[in-house]
Amino acid sequence: MNDIDDSRAPLLDHLLELRRRLLMAFAALAVAFGICLYFARPIFAFLVQPLLRAGQGKLIYTQIFEAFFVEIKVAFFAAMMLAFPVIANQIWQFVAPGLYKNEKRALLPFLFATPILFLAGASMAYYVAIPVALHFLLGFQGNLGGVQQEALPAVGNYLSFVMQFLFGFGLSFLLPVLLMLLERAGIVTRRQLVGARRYAIVGAFAIAAVLTPPDVGSQLLLAVPLVILYELALIGIWFTERRRKTGDEEKPETV
């Protein structure tokens, strides 16, 4: 209890600390937004590379302010990713004083794993899933009984399409972190997760059907990694259970 007793403070002090952490998080987000807004066009140029590689060399906008708001959205999404380490650190600095030392040691690996897994999912979406989906969707162009059908994607629709993939894959790759945290909190057990494996597989394909276009290829690209990540989470929980049991056995008995 000493590690928590030493950090006790009145409610007003906690509220002031929360305000300070929130202001620092918002300040980091604002600075990141200003930087990303300056580089909004190069960032969006990077995002349209899969479309260019798929053979589509034109984006249109039909509303006067559409291109401007697209740059604002690009800057905001990029700023969220850029400022995430600072925001996560501020959350940790506020929460950590109320945790035991063993709880801090348990949560730190999850804190570091979150951005890595999110970037892994977003990278898979950008380099694999989005090109596959674009290849399928742009394949509907061509001659239809003498009428030429041509794809003319709008900048706003394309940005929404890309962000759906990036955030969908990024958040889905956080599945091991979520499951291990639930097990650590005592909400679920490894035995329950093993018993729910078949439902998890069905859920993975349901999530893939919602987050990806209706082609089998892009759905498999999300569903299969989700199933693999579920199994990896079970393995990780098994290791953490063994480590906890070993630690309990090594504790000296008190008289």
N, C-alpha and C positions, 0 to 999 in steps of 0.2 A: 504493500500500500504506500510505501514511502515515495515511490516515483510519481504517484498521483497526488499525494498529500502536499508535496513540495510545490505543485503547480496550481493549487487551489486559489481561486480569486473570486471576488464578489461578482454578481451578475452584471453590474454596470461595466466592470473592467472587461468582461467577456464581450459585451456588446460593442464597446469601444475597439477591442481587438478585432472583432468581426468587421466593423466598418473600415478599419485600417487595411485589413487583408482584401476586402472587396474593392477599395479604392486603388490599391496597388494592382489588382488583377485587371480592373477596368483601364487603368493607365497603360498597362502592358498591351492590352487589346487595342487601345486607341493608337499607340505608337506603331504597333504592327500594322494596323489598318492604314495609317498614313503612308507607311513604306510600301505596302502591297498595292495601294491605290496608285502610287507613282509607277509601279511596275505591272499594273493590271493588264495592259495589252500584251507584254511578253508572257505573262502567266497564262492568259487565254490562248495565246499562240501555241504554247506548249500543250494545252488541253485539246486543241483542234488537230493535233498531229495524227491521232488515230483516224479521224475523218479524212484527212488528206491522204493517208496511206491506203484508205479504202477506196480511193478514186474519186472522192467528192471534193472539188476544189472551190466551192462557192457556198457562202453563208449569207442569208438575207435578213433584213429586219423591215417589218411592215408598219411599225409604229415609230413616231418621231423620237420618243425617249427610250426606246427599247435598248439600243446599243449602249446608251449611257448607264441605264440601270443594270445591264449585264456586267459592265465593268465594276459597278459598286458591289454587286453580288460576288463577283470573282475576288475582289479585294477583301470582302468580309470573310468568305470561306478560307482564303489563304491566310488571313490574319488569325483566324481561330486556330488553325494548325500551327502557325508560327508562335503564337502566344501560349499555346497549351502547356509547355513546360513551366512557364512562370505561373499560370493559373493553378496548375496542379500543385506546384510548390507552395503557393499561398494557402490552398486548401489543407495541405499536409501540415503546414506550420500552425494552422488554427486547430486542427484536430489532434495532432500528436501529443500535446500536453495532457490530454485526457485519456491517454492509452497507457497500458502497462508496457514494460520493456519488451516482454515476449510478444505482445500484440504489435508493437512497432516493428520488431524483427520479422513478424509474419506478413505484415502488410507492405513493407518496402519492396520486396520482389514483384508484387502485383503492380505497384505504382510504376516501376521501371518497365515491366513487361507490357503495360497498356499501350504506350506510343509505338513500341516496336511491332506489336501484333497489328495495330491499326494501320501502320505504314505498310506492313506486309500484305494486308488485305487490299488496301488501296492500290498498291503496286500491281498486284495480280489483276485487279479490275482494269487498270490503265493499259497494261501491256498484253493481257490475254483476253479478258472477258469482253471489254468494249470493242476491240477489233473483230472478234467473232460475231458479236451482236450486230455491228455495223455492216459486216459482210452479208449477214442474213437479211437485214432490213433494207439495205440498198439494192438487194437482188431483185426487188420487185419493179425496178425500172425497166423500161423497154417498150416495144411496140405492142399495143393492144388493139388488134383489128384496124390498123391504120392510124391509130392515135398514139402519139408518143407520150409515155408516162415517165416523168422526170422528178427526181427528188430535189426539193429546194428547202433544206432545213433552215429554220430561223435561229438566230443567235440565242434567243431566250430559251427556246425548246431544246436546243442542243446542250446548253449549259445545265438545264434541269436533268436531261438524260445522263450527262456525265456525272453530275453530283449524286444522282440516285445510285449509280454504280459505285462511285468512290466511297460514299458514306455507307451504303448497304454492305459492301464487302468489308470495309474497315471495321464497322461495328460487329458484323458477323464473326470476324476473326477474334473478337474479344470473348467468345464463348468459353474458352478454358478458364480465363480469369474470373468470369461470372460464376461458373460452376464451382471452382475451387474456393471462392469467397463464400458461397452459399454453404459449402461443406464445412468450411472453417467456422462459420457462424452457428453451425449446428442445425441449420434449416433442413438440409438434406444429408443423407449418408451415401457412401459409395455403393452400398448394397442396393439402395433405392435407385441410384443412377444406373447401375448395371441392369436392374429389372426393367427400367424404362427405356432401354436401348432401342427397342423396335419403334416406340413412340417418337423417340428422338430422330430416328431416320425419316419417319413420315413427316415430322415437323421440319426437318432440314429441307426436304423437297418442297414442302408448302411455302417456306420462307423464300426459297429460290424461285418458285413460281410467281411470288408477289414482287420480288425485287428485280427480276430480269425479264427480258422480252419473251414472248411465247415460243421460243425455239429450244429444242432439246439441248443443243450444244451449250448455250450460255447458262441454262438451268443446271446442267451437270457440273459446269465449272464452279458453281457456288455450292451446290448440294454435296458433292463429293468431299471438298475440303471441310465443310461443316461436320460431316460424319467423322472424318479423320481427326478433326480438332476435338470432337466429343470423346473419342477414344484416347487421345493424348491427355485430355483432362482427367479421365479415369486413371490413367497411369500415374499422372502427377499426384492425384489424391492418394493413390496407393503408397507412393513414396513418402508423402507427408504423414500419412498414418503410421508407417513404420518408424519414421523419425520421432514422432510424438511418443510412441510406445517405448522406443529405446531411451528417450529422455526421462520418461516416468520410471523406468526400471533402474536408471542410474541415480535417481534422487535418493539420498540417505533417509532412512526411516527415523522419524522423531519419536522419542519416548514421552 
